[in-house]
């Protein structure tokens, strides 16, 4: 199982729009609004890392209103 957290900065005033769009991304299991450097964080979970990274690159980063992302991928040691 692959799990990642995507920190997002949105264009001004687009926080709610991006948050609503995240609810429609299949691999996003939860998401929260933030205060501080980032506007939103999303938890993404997939059976394999390839599906996880593909979702982040092809779906989340392409959402209208997303300006910048930073992804943290969990590692199993």
PDB file of N, CA, C and O in Angstrom:
ATOM      1  N   UNK A   1       0.842  -1.177   0.000  1.00  0.00           N
ATOM      2  CA  UNK A   1       0.000   0.000   0.000  1.00  0.00           C
ATOM      3  C   UNK A   1       0.887   1.240   0.000  1.00  0.00           C
ATOM      4  O   UNK A   1       1.908   1.282   0.686  1.00  0.00           O
ATOM      5  N   UNK A   2       0.498   2.234  -0.762  1.00  0.00           N
ATOM      6  CA  UNK A   2       1.230   3.492  -0.845  1.00  0.00           C
ATOM      7  C   UNK A   2       0.358   4.621  -0.302  1.00  0.00           C
ATOM      8  O   UNK A   2      -0.825   4.728  -0.625  1.00  0.00           O
ATOM      9  N   UNK A   3       0.968   5.454   0.524  1.00  0.00           N
ATOM     10  CA  UNK A   3       0.256   6.588   1.112  1.00  0.00           C
ATOM     11  C   UNK A   3       1.102   7.838   0.928  1.00  0.00           C
ATOM     12  O   UNK A   3       2.318   7.819   1.119  1.00  0.00           O
ATOM     13  N   UNK A   4       0.439   8.920   0.554  1.00  0.00           N
ATOM     14  CA  UNK A   4       1.121  10.191   0.408  1.00  0.00           C
ATOM     15  C   UNK A   4       0.266  11.324   0.943  1.00  0.00           C
ATOM     16  O   UNK A   4      -0.954  11.206   1.060  1.00  0.00           O
ATOM     17  N   UNK A   5       0.921  12.410   1.259  1.00  0.00           N
ATOM     18  CA  UNK A   5       0.242  13.629   1.678  1.00  0.00           C
ATOM     19  C   UNK A   5       0.661  14.731   0.725  1.00  0.00           C
ATOM     20  O   UNK A   5       1.851  14.941   0.494  1.00  0.00           O
ATOM     21  N   UNK A   6      -0.312  15.433   0.172  1.00  0.00           N
ATOM     22  CA  UNK A   6      -0.040  16.496  -0.780  1.00  0.00           C
ATOM     23  C   UNK A   6      -0.410  17.825  -0.142  1.00  0.00           C
ATOM     24  O   UNK A   6      -1.576  18.078   0.160  1.00  0.00           O
ATOM     25  N   UNK A   7       0.589  18.667   0.058  1.00  0.00           N
ATOM     26  CA  UNK A   7       0.381  20.020   0.551  1.00  0.00           C
ATOM     27  C   UNK A   7       0.160  20.918  -0.654  1.00  0.00           C
ATOM     28  O   UNK A   7       0.909  20.840  -1.627  1.00  0.00           O
ATOM     29  N   UNK A   8      -0.856  21.767  -0.604  1.00  0.00           N
ATOM     30  CA  UNK A   8      -1.199  22.603  -1.751  1.00  0.00           C
ATOM     31  C   UNK A   8      -1.303  24.068  -1.387  1.00  0.00           C
ATOM     32  O   UNK A   8      -1.801  24.438  -0.324  1.00  0.00           O
ATOM     33  N   UNK A   9      -0.819  24.885  -2.297  1.00  0.00           N
ATOM     34  CA  UNK A   9      -1.041  26.318  -2.263  1.00  0.00           C
ATOM     35  C   UNK A   9      -1.967  26.613  -3.430  1.00  0.00           C
ATOM     36  O   UNK A   9      -1.737  26.142  -4.544  1.00  0.00           O
ATOM     37  N   UNK A  10      -3.008  27.388  -3.181  1.00  0.00           N
ATOM     38  CA  UNK A  10      -3.973  27.701  -4.229  1.00  0.00           C
ATOM     39  C   UNK A  10      -3.821  29.152  -4.679  1.00  0.00           C
ATOM     40  O   UNK A  10      -3.165  29.959  -4.021  1.00  0.00           O
ATOM     41  N   UNK A  11      -4.433  29.455  -5.796  1.00  0.00           N
ATOM     42  CA  UNK A  11      -4.519  30.852  -6.204  1.00  0.00           C
ATOM     43  C   UNK A  11      -5.460  31.553  -5.221  1.00  0.00           C
ATOM     44  O   UNK A  11      -6.369  30.913  -4.693  1.00  0.00           O
ATOM     45  N   UNK A  12      -5.270  32.829  -4.967  1.00  0.00           N
ATOM     46  CA  UNK A  12      -6.112  33.535  -3.986  1.00  0.00           C
ATOM     47  C   UNK A  12      -7.609  33.338  -4.245  1.00  0.00           C
ATOM     48  O   UNK A  12      -8.096  33.505  -5.363  1.00  0.00           O
ATOM     49  N   UNK A  13      -8.314  32.982  -3.179  1.00  0.00           N
ATOM     50  CA  UNK A  13      -9.757  32.797  -3.253  1.00  0.00           C
ATOM     51  C   UNK A  13     -10.213  31.458  -3.808  1.00  0.00           C
ATOM     52  O   UNK A  13     -11.416  31.233  -3.940  1.00  0.00           O
ATOM     53  N   UNK A  14      -9.283  30.555  -4.140  1.00  0.00           N
ATOM     54  CA  UNK A  14      -9.640  29.271  -4.746  1.00  0.00           C
ATOM     55  C   UNK A  14      -9.624  28.090  -3.771  1.00  0.00           C
ATOM     56  O   UNK A  14      -9.797  26.942  -4.181  1.00  0.00           O
ATOM     57  N   UNK A  15      -9.418  28.369  -2.504  1.00  0.00           N
ATOM     58  CA  UNK A  15      -9.310  27.294  -1.518  1.00  0.00           C
ATOM     59  C   UNK A  15     -10.543  26.396  -1.494  1.00  0.00           C
ATOM     60  O   UNK A  15     -10.414  25.173  -1.530  1.00  0.00           O
ATOM     61  N   UNK A  16     -11.716  26.976  -1.436  1.00  0.00           N
ATOM     62  CA  UNK A  16     -12.950  26.189  -1.357  1.00  0.00           C
ATOM     63  C   UNK A  16     -13.198  25.401  -2.644  1.00  0.00           C
ATOM     64  O   UNK A  16     -13.673  24.266  -2.596  1.00  0.00           O
ATOM     65  N   UNK A  17     -12.881  25.992  -3.779  1.00  0.00           N
ATOM     66  CA  UNK A  17     -13.062  25.311  -5.062  1.00  0.00           C
ATOM     67  C   UNK A  17     -12.168  24.081  -5.154  1.00  0.00           C
ATOM     68  O   UNK A  17     -12.615  23.016  -5.581  1.00  0.00           O
ATOM     69  N   UNK A  18     -10.920  24.224  -4.758  1.00  0.00           N
ATOM     70  CA  UNK A  18      -9.988  23.092  -4.792  1.00  0.00           C
ATOM     71  C   UNK A  18     -10.422  22.035  -3.790  1.00  0.00           C
ATOM     72  O   UNK A  18     -10.371  20.840  -4.082  1.00  0.00           O
ATOM     73  N   UNK A  19     -10.844  22.465  -2.622  1.00  0.00           N
ATOM     74  CA  UNK A  19     -11.299  21.507  -1.599  1.00  0.00           C
ATOM     75  C   UNK A  19     -12.477  20.679  -2.105  1.00  0.00           C
ATOM     76  O   UNK A  19     -12.518  19.468  -1.889  1.00  0.00           O
ATOM     77  N   UNK A  20     -13.424  21.312  -2.768  1.00  0.00           N
ATOM     78  CA  UNK A  20     -14.574  20.590  -3.327  1.00  0.00           C
ATOM     79  C   UNK A  20     -14.131  19.626  -4.420  1.00  0.00           C
ATOM     80  O   UNK A  20     -14.652  18.515  -4.515  1.00  0.00           O
ATOM     81  N   UNK A  21     -13.182  20.038  -5.236  1.00  0.00           N
ATOM     82  CA  UNK A  21     -12.696  19.176  -6.323  1.00  0.00           C
ATOM     83  C   UNK A  21     -11.959  17.959  -5.778  1.00  0.00           C
ATOM     84  O   UNK A  21     -12.030  16.883  -6.374  1.00  0.00           O
ATOM     85  N   UNK A  22     -11.257  18.105  -4.665  1.00  0.00           N
ATOM     86  CA  UNK A  22     -10.546  16.973  -4.071  1.00  0.00           C
ATOM     87  C   UNK A  22     -11.496  15.853  -3.672  1.00  0.00           C
ATOM     88  O   UNK A  22     -11.121  14.681  -3.700  1.00  0.00           O
ATOM     89  N   UNK A  23     -12.711  16.202  -3.304  1.00  0.00           N
ATOM     90  CA  UNK A  23     -13.700  15.200  -2.910  1.00  0.00           C
ATOM     91  C   UNK A  23     -14.059  14.268  -4.071  1.00  0.00           C
ATOM     92  O   UNK A  23     -14.586  13.178  -3.849  1.00  0.00           O
ATOM     93  N   UNK A  24     -13.775  14.690  -5.303  1.00  0.00           N
ATOM     94  CA  UNK A  24     -14.094  13.887  -6.475  1.00  0.00           C
ATOM     95  C   UNK A  24     -12.907  13.095  -7.020  1.00  0.00           C
ATOM     96  O   UNK A  24     -13.035  12.420  -8.041  1.00  0.00           O
ATOM     97  N   UNK A  25     -11.764  13.169  -6.358  1.00  0.00           N
ATOM     98  CA  UNK A  25     -10.585  12.399  -6.779  1.00  0.00           C
ATOM     99  C   UNK A  25     -10.622  11.077  -6.024  1.00  0.00           C
ATOM    100  O   UNK A  25     -10.579  11.055  -4.794  1.00  0.00           O
ATOM    101  N   UNK A  26     -10.701   9.980  -6.762  1.00  0.00           N
ATOM    102  CA  UNK A  26     -10.915   8.655  -6.166  1.00  0.00           C
ATOM    103  C   UNK A  26      -9.904   8.263  -5.090  1.00  0.00           C
ATOM    104  O   UNK A  26     -10.297   7.710  -4.062  1.00  0.00           O
ATOM    105  N   UNK A  27      -8.632   8.528  -5.293  1.00  0.00           N
ATOM    106  CA  UNK A  27      -7.613   8.066  -4.351  1.00  0.00           C
ATOM    107  C   UNK A  27      -7.405   8.992  -3.154  1.00  0.00           C
ATOM    108  O   UNK A  27      -6.638   8.666  -2.248  1.00  0.00           O
ATOM    109  N   UNK A  28      -8.075  10.137  -3.140  1.00  0.00           N
ATOM    110  CA  UNK A  28      -7.991  11.038  -1.978  1.00  0.00           C
ATOM    111  C   UNK A  28      -8.910  10.486  -0.900  1.00  0.00           C
ATOM    112  O   UNK A  28     -10.127  10.421  -1.074  1.00  0.00           O
ATOM    113  N   UNK A  29      -8.308  10.087   0.221  1.00  0.00           N
ATOM    114  CA  UNK A  29      -9.101   9.490   1.305  1.00  0.00           C
ATOM    115  C   UNK A  29      -9.543  10.514   2.337  1.00  0.00           C
ATOM    116  O   UNK A  29     -10.484  10.269   3.091  1.00  0.00           O
ATOM    117  N   UNK A  30      -8.864  11.669   2.377  1.00  0.00           N
ATOM    118  CA  UNK A  30      -9.260  12.739   3.287  1.00  0.00           C
ATOM    119  C   UNK A  30      -8.536  14.015   2.878  1.00  0.00           C
ATOM    120  O   UNK A  30      -7.510  13.965   2.200  1.00  0.00           O
ATOM    121  N   UNK A  31      -9.071  15.149   3.290  1.00  0.00           N
ATOM    122  CA  UNK A  31      -8.429  16.423   2.982  1.00  0.00           C
ATOM    123  C   UNK A  31      -8.876  17.469   3.994  1.00  0.00           C
ATOM    124  O   UNK A  31      -9.978  17.405   4.540  1.00  0.00           O
ATOM    125  N   UNK A  32      -7.982  18.445   4.232  1.00  0.00           N
ATOM    126  CA  UNK A  32      -8.229  19.462   5.235  1.00  0.00           C
ATOM    127  C   UNK A  32      -7.747  20.826   4.743  1.00  0.00           C
ATOM    128  O   UNK A  32      -6.786  20.916   3.979  1.00  0.00           O
ATOM    129  N   UNK A  33      -8.415  21.871   5.184  1.00  0.00           N
ATOM    130  CA  UNK A  33      -7.947  23.240   4.977  1.00  0.00           C
ATOM    131  C   UNK A  33      -6.871  23.502   6.035  1.00  0.00           C
ATOM    132  O   UNK A  33      -6.935  22.963   7.140  1.00  0.00           O
ATOM    133  N   UNK A  34      -5.898  24.321   5.693  1.00  0.00           N
ATOM    134  CA  UNK A  34      -4.806  24.643   6.607  1.00  0.00           C
ATOM    135  C   UNK A  34      -4.671  26.146   6.772  1.00  0.00           C
ATOM    136  O   UNK A  34      -5.160  26.917   5.946  1.00  0.00           O
ATOM    137  N   UNK A  35      -4.014  26.552   7.831  1.00  0.00           N
ATOM    138  CA  UNK A  35      -3.620  27.938   8.039  1.00  0.00           C
ATOM    139  C   UNK A  35      -2.093  27.959   8.020  1.00  0.00           C
ATOM    140  O   UNK A  35      -1.455  27.102   8.631  1.00  0.00           O
ATOM    141  N   UNK A  36      -1.517  28.908   7.338  1.00  0.00           N
ATOM    142  CA  UNK A  36      -0.066  28.994   7.298  1.00  0.00           C
ATOM    143  C   UNK A  36       0.453  28.988   5.875  1.00  0.00           C
ATOM    144  O   UNK A  36      -0.181  29.535   4.973  1.00  0.00           O
ATOM    145  N   UNK A  37       1.601  28.374   5.676  1.00  0.00           N
ATOM    146  CA  UNK A  37       2.273  28.374   4.375  1.00  0.00           C
ATOM    147  C   UNK A  37       1.456  27.685   3.286  1.00  0.00           C
ATOM    148  O   UNK A  37       1.500  28.103   2.129  1.00  0.00           O
ATOM    149  N   UNK A  38       0.714  26.642   3.634  1.00  0.00           N
ATOM    150  CA  UNK A  38      -0.091  25.894   2.673  1.00  0.00           C
ATOM    151  C   UNK A  38      -1.571  26.098   2.966  1.00  0.00           C
ATOM    152  O   UNK A  38      -1.960  26.372   4.101  1.00  0.00           O
ATOM    153  N   UNK A  39      -2.387  25.961   1.931  1.00  0.00           N
ATOM    154  CA  UNK A  39      -3.830  26.172   2.065  1.00  0.00           C
ATOM    155  C   UNK A  39      -4.603  24.884   2.327  1.00  0.00           C
ATOM    156  O   UNK A  39      -5.617  24.897   3.025  1.00  0.00           O
ATOM    157  N   UNK A  40      -4.125  23.765   1.765  1.00  0.00           N
ATOM    158  CA  UNK A  40      -4.826  22.480   1.882  1.00  0.00           C
ATOM    159  C   UNK A  40      -3.821  21.350   1.995  1.00  0.00           C
ATOM    160  O   UNK A  40      -2.672  21.469   1.569  1.00  0.00           O
ATOM    161  N   UNK A  41      -4.281  20.243   2.584  1.00  0.00           N
ATOM    162  CA  UNK A  41      -3.515  19.005   2.586  1.00  0.00           C
ATOM    163  C   UNK A  41      -4.477  17.875   2.242  1.00  0.00           C
ATOM    164  O   UNK A  41      -5.616  17.846   2.710  1.00  0.00           O
ATOM    165  N   UNK A  42      -4.004  16.948   1.418  1.00  0.00           N
ATOM    166  CA  UNK A  42      -4.822  15.795   1.034  1.00  0.00           C
ATOM    167  C   UNK A  42      -4.053  14.520   1.341  1.00  0.00           C
ATOM    168  O   UNK A  42      -2.851  14.434   1.093  1.00  0.00           O
ATOM    169  N   UNK A  43      -4.748  13.538   1.878  1.00  0.00           N
ATOM    170  CA  UNK A  43      -4.180  12.202   2.088  1.00  0.00           C
ATOM    171  C   UNK A  43      -4.583  11.370   0.885  1.00  0.00           C
ATOM    172  O   UNK A  43      -5.762  11.292   0.541  1.00  0.00           O
ATOM    173  N   UNK A  44      -3.605  10.751   0.248  1.00  0.00           N
ATOM    174  CA  UNK A  44      -3.842   9.958  -0.948  1.00  0.00           C
ATOM    175  C   UNK A  44      -3.370   8.538  -0.672  1.00  0.00           C
ATOM    176  O   UNK A  44      -2.280   8.336  -0.136  1.00  0.00           O
ATOM    177  N   UNK A  45      -4.191   7.549  -1.038  1.00  0.00           N
ATOM    178  CA  UNK A  45      -3.853   6.157  -0.766  1.00  0.00           C
ATOM    179  C   UNK A  45      -4.151   5.301  -1.984  1.00  0.00           C
ATOM    180  O   UNK A  45      -5.206   5.430  -2.605  1.00  0.00           O
ATOM    181  N   UNK A  46      -3.202   4.416  -2.323  1.00  0.00           N
ATOM    182  CA  UNK A  46      -3.367   3.524  -3.471  1.00  0.00           C
ATOM    183  C   UNK A  46      -2.723   2.180  -3.149  1.00  0.00           C
ATOM    184  O   UNK A  46      -1.957   2.056  -2.194  1.00  0.00           O
ATOM    185  N   UNK A  47      -3.043   1.187  -3.954  1.00  0.00           N
ATOM    186  CA  UNK A  47      -2.460  -0.139  -3.758  1.00  0.00           C
ATOM    187  C   UNK A  47      -0.978  -0.168  -4.117  1.00  0.00           C
ATOM    188  O   UNK A  47      -0.212  -0.945  -3.546  1.00  0.00           O
ATOM    189  N   UNK A  48      -0.579   0.670  -5.054  1.00  0.00           N
ATOM    190  CA  UNK A  48       0.823   0.687  -5.475  1.00  0.00           C
ATOM    191  C   UNK A  48       1.291   2.128  -5.680  1.00  0.00           C
ATOM    192  O   UNK A  48       0.483   3.021  -5.934  1.00  0.00           O
ATOM    193  N   UNK A  49       2.589   2.344  -5.569  1.00  0.00           N
ATOM    194  CA  UNK A  49       3.133   3.691  -5.656  1.00  0.00           C
ATOM    195  C   UNK A  49       2.905   4.319  -7.026  1.00  0.00           C
ATOM    196  O   UNK A  49       2.718   5.532  -7.123  1.00  0.00           O
ATOM    197  N   UNK A  50       2.919   3.518  -8.079  1.00  0.00           N
ATOM    198  CA  UNK A  50       2.693   4.047  -9.425  1.00  0.00           C
ATOM    199  C   UNK A  50       1.330   4.738  -9.519  1.00  0.00           C
ATOM    200  O   UNK A  50       1.230   5.842 -10.055  1.00  0.00           O
ATOM    201  N   UNK A  51       0.291   4.099  -9.004  1.00  0.00           N
ATOM    202  CA  UNK A  51      -1.057   4.677  -9.034  1.00  0.00           C
ATOM    203  C   UNK A  51      -1.119   5.945  -8.185  1.00  0.00           C
ATOM    204  O   UNK A  51      -1.796   6.910  -8.540  1.00  0.00           O
ATOM    205  N   UNK A  52      -0.414   5.929  -7.074  1.00  0.00           N
ATOM    206  CA  UNK A  52      -0.381   7.094  -6.186  1.00  0.00           C
ATOM    207  C   UNK A  52       0.236   8.293  -6.899  1.00  0.00           C
ATOM    208  O   UNK A  52      -0.359   9.370  -6.937  1.00  0.00           O
ATOM    209  N   UNK A  53       1.430   8.107  -7.465  1.00  0.00           N
ATOM    210  CA  UNK A  53       2.103   9.218  -8.125  1.00  0.00           C
ATOM    211  C   UNK A  53       1.349   9.677  -9.362  1.00  0.00           C
ATOM    212  O   UNK A  53       1.322  10.870  -9.663  1.00  0.00           O
ATOM    213  N   UNK A  54       0.745   8.760 -10.070  1.00  0.00           N
ATOM    214  CA  UNK A  54      -0.042   9.138 -11.246  1.00  0.00           C
ATOM    215  C   UNK A  54      -1.233  10.009 -10.852  1.00  0.00           C
ATOM    216  O   UNK A  54      -1.533  10.991 -11.531  1.00  0.00           O
ATOM    217  N   UNK A  55      -1.906   9.662  -9.774  1.00  0.00           N
ATOM    218  CA  UNK A  55      -3.026  10.457  -9.276  1.00  0.00           C
ATOM    219  C   UNK A  55      -2.568  11.861  -8.910  1.00  0.00           C
ATOM    220  O   UNK A  55      -3.237  12.842  -9.237  1.00  0.00           O
ATOM    221  N   UNK A  56      -1.435  11.956  -8.234  1.00  0.00           N
ATOM    222  CA  UNK A  56      -0.940  13.264  -7.807  1.00  0.00           C
ATOM    223  C   UNK A  56      -0.584  14.129  -9.017  1.00  0.00           C
ATOM    224  O   UNK A  56      -0.978  15.293  -9.092  1.00  0.00           O
ATOM    225  N   UNK A  57       0.155  13.559  -9.953  1.00  0.00           N
ATOM    226  CA  UNK A  57       0.627  14.327 -11.109  1.00  0.00           C
ATOM    227  C   UNK A  57      -0.496  14.634 -12.098  1.00  0.00           C
ATOM    228  O   UNK A  57      -0.606  15.761 -12.581  1.00  0.00           O
ATOM    229  N   UNK A  58      -1.327  13.642 -12.400  1.00  0.00           N
ATOM    230  CA  UNK A  58      -2.324  13.801 -13.459  1.00  0.00           C
ATOM    231  C   UNK A  58      -3.670  14.338 -12.990  1.00  0.00           C
ATOM    232  O   UNK A  58      -4.430  14.881 -13.792  1.00  0.00           O
ATOM    233  N   UNK A  59      -3.976  14.196 -11.710  1.00  0.00           N
ATOM    234  CA  UNK A  59      -5.277  14.659 -11.230  1.00  0.00           C
ATOM    235  C   UNK A  59      -5.160  15.845 -10.262  1.00  0.00           C
ATOM    236  O   UNK A  59      -5.691  16.922 -10.533  1.00  0.00           O
ATOM    237  N   UNK A  60      -4.477  15.649  -9.151  1.00  0.00           N
ATOM    238  CA  UNK A  60      -4.449  16.685  -8.120  1.00  0.00           C
ATOM    239  C   UNK A  60      -3.730  17.945  -8.606  1.00  0.00           C
ATOM    240  O   UNK A  60      -4.246  19.052  -8.456  1.00  0.00           O
ATOM    241  N   UNK A  61      -2.550  17.780  -9.183  1.00  0.00           N
ATOM    242  CA  UNK A  61      -1.794  18.958  -9.616  1.00  0.00           C
ATOM    243  C   UNK A  61      -2.462  19.694 -10.767  1.00  0.00           C
ATOM    244  O   UNK A  61      -2.141  20.854 -11.027  1.00  0.00           O
ATOM    245  N   UNK A  62      -3.386  19.039 -11.458  1.00  0.00           N
ATOM    246  CA  UNK A  62      -4.074  19.648 -12.595  1.00  0.00           C
ATOM    247  C   UNK A  62      -5.386  20.327 -12.210  1.00  0.00           C
ATOM    248  O   UNK A  62      -6.031  20.937 -13.062  1.00  0.00           O
ATOM    249  N   UNK A  63      -5.789  20.233 -10.952  1.00  0.00           N
ATOM    250  CA  UNK A  63      -7.051  20.841 -10.531  1.00  0.00           C
ATOM    251  C   UNK A  63      -7.007  22.357 -10.725  1.00  0.00           C
ATOM    252  O   UNK A  63      -6.018  22.997 -10.369  1.00  0.00           O
ATOM    253  N   UNK A  64      -8.059  22.927 -11.281  1.00  0.00           N
ATOM    254  CA  UNK A  64      -8.114  24.389 -11.410  1.00  0.00           C
ATOM    255  C   UNK A  64      -7.999  25.052 -10.034  1.00  0.00           C
ATOM    256  O   UNK A  64      -8.687  24.661  -9.092  1.00  0.00           O
ATOM    257  N   UNK A  65      -7.150  26.031  -9.930  1.00  0.00           N
ATOM    258  CA  UNK A  65      -6.969  26.750  -8.670  1.00  0.00           C
ATOM    259  C   UNK A  65      -5.725  26.339  -7.901  1.00  0.00           C
ATOM    260  O   UNK A  65      -5.291  27.059  -7.002  1.00  0.00           O
ATOM    261  N   UNK A  66      -5.136  25.177  -8.243  1.00  0.00           N
ATOM    262  CA  UNK A  66      -3.916  24.737  -7.565  1.00  0.00           C
ATOM    263  C   UNK A  66      -2.732  25.479  -8.172  1.00  0.00           C
ATOM    264  O   UNK A  66      -2.505  25.427  -9.380  1.00  0.00           O
ATOM    265  N   UNK A  67      -1.989  26.164  -7.324  1.00  0.00           N
ATOM    266  CA  UNK A  67      -0.831  26.929  -7.784  1.00  0.00           C
ATOM    267  C   UNK A  67       0.460  26.134  -7.623  1.00  0.00           C
ATOM    268  O   UNK A  67       1.322  26.147  -8.501  1.00  0.00           O
ATOM    269  N   UNK A  68       0.584  25.439  -6.485  1.00  0.00           N
ATOM    270  CA  UNK A  68       1.829  24.732  -6.182  1.00  0.00           C
ATOM    271  C   UNK A  68       1.529  23.575  -5.238  1.00  0.00           C
ATOM    272  O   UNK A  68       0.612  23.653  -4.420  1.00  0.00           O
ATOM    273  N   UNK A  69       2.313  22.492  -5.357  1.00  0.00           N
ATOM    274  CA  UNK A  69       2.144  21.353  -4.454  1.00  0.00           C
ATOM    275  C   UNK A  69       3.497  20.916  -3.909  1.00  0.00           C
ATOM    276  O   UNK A  69       4.549  21.190  -4.488  1.00  0.00           O
ATOM    277  N   UNK A  70       3.429  20.233  -2.786  1.00  0.00           N
ATOM    278  CA  UNK A  70       4.586  19.568  -2.200  1.00  0.00           C
ATOM    279  C   UNK A  70       4.075  18.221  -1.710  1.00  0.00           C
ATOM    280  O   UNK A  70       3.107  18.160  -0.951  1.00  0.00           O
ATOM    281  N   UNK A  71       4.716  17.149  -2.136  1.00  0.00           N
ATOM    282  CA  UNK A  71       4.228  15.813  -1.817  1.00  0.00           C
ATOM    283  C   UNK A  71       5.169  15.099  -0.867  1.00  0.00           C
ATOM    284  O   UNK A  71       6.387  15.114  -1.046  1.00  0.00           O
ATOM    285  N   UNK A  72       4.590  14.478   0.139  1.00  0.00           N
ATOM    286  CA  UNK A  72       5.313  13.659   1.098  1.00  0.00           C
ATOM    287  C   UNK A  72       4.807  12.228   0.937  1.00  0.00           C
ATOM    288  O   UNK A  72       3.629  11.958   1.175  1.00  0.00           O
ATOM    289  N   UNK A  73       5.678  11.317   0.538  1.00  0.00           N
ATOM    290  CA  UNK A  73       5.276   9.928   0.339  1.00  0.00           C
ATOM    291  C   UNK A  73       5.812   9.102   1.504  1.00  0.00           C
ATOM    292  O   UNK A  73       6.997   9.158   1.832  1.00  0.00           O
ATOM    293  N   UNK A  74       4.919   8.337   2.118  1.00  0.00           N
ATOM    294  CA  UNK A  74       5.299   7.502   3.243  1.00  0.00           C
ATOM    295  C   UNK A  74       6.135   6.312   2.789  1.00  0.00           C
ATOM    296  O   UNK A  74       5.930   5.784   1.697  1.00  0.00           O
ATOM    297  N   UNK A  75       7.075   5.893   3.627  1.00  0.00           N
ATOM    298  CA  UNK A  75       7.934   4.758   3.312  1.00  0.00           C
ATOM    299  C   UNK A  75       7.738   3.656   4.347  1.00  0.00           C
ATOM    300  O   UNK A  75       7.627   3.915   5.546  1.00  0.00           O
ATOM    301  N   UNK A  76       7.699   2.440   3.863  1.00  0.00           N
ATOM    302  CA  UNK A  76       7.651   1.289   4.761  1.00  0.00           C
ATOM    303  C   UNK A  76       9.070   0.792   4.959  1.00  0.00           C
ATOM    304  O   UNK A  76       9.739   0.404   4.001  1.00  0.00           O
ATOM    305  N   UNK A  77       9.527   0.803   6.198  1.00  0.00           N
ATOM    306  CA  UNK A  77      10.887   0.370   6.482  1.00  0.00           C
ATOM    307  C   UNK A  77      10.892  -0.976   7.167  1.00  0.00           C
ATOM    308  O   UNK A  77      11.958  -1.503   7.485  1.00  0.00           O
TER     309      UNK A  77
END
